[in-house]
Amino acid sequence: MAEVENEPGPGIDYRFTLANERTFLAWIRTSLGLLAGGVAVHTLVQPFLVTGIRRAIAVSCVALAVVLAVGALLRWRQVTRAMHAGRALPETVMVPILAFGIAFISLIAAIAVLVE
């Protein structure tokens, strides 16, 4: 009988599969938090003196949320395939993307506050 891609093959500990799912869900929670933050900034924050900064912060949050959600799915699939093939886990670009994205959003927010 052929193995289904989502089921661990022989020798794969189920704890690793479940850890991969937990990591995926953590990235999704982060993405949802950014999405909620972007909507909140757009809806609740008063406009700044500099036109467009509020929108830039909101759009940046939502765009980063989309990138993280897609990246989480791709990462989950990469790790699953590596475990099934018995390969080392691949490096991830998700952490630097998140770090630089948050730094960028923070920089925009800091500029907006300083200009006020």
Secondary structure, 3 states (H helix, E strand, C coil): CCCCCCCCCCCCCHHHHHHHHHHHHHHHHHHHHHHHHHHHHHHHCCCCCCCCHHHHHHHHHHHHHHHHHHHHHHHHHHHHHHHHHCCCCCCCCHHHHHHHHHHHHHHHHHHHHHHC
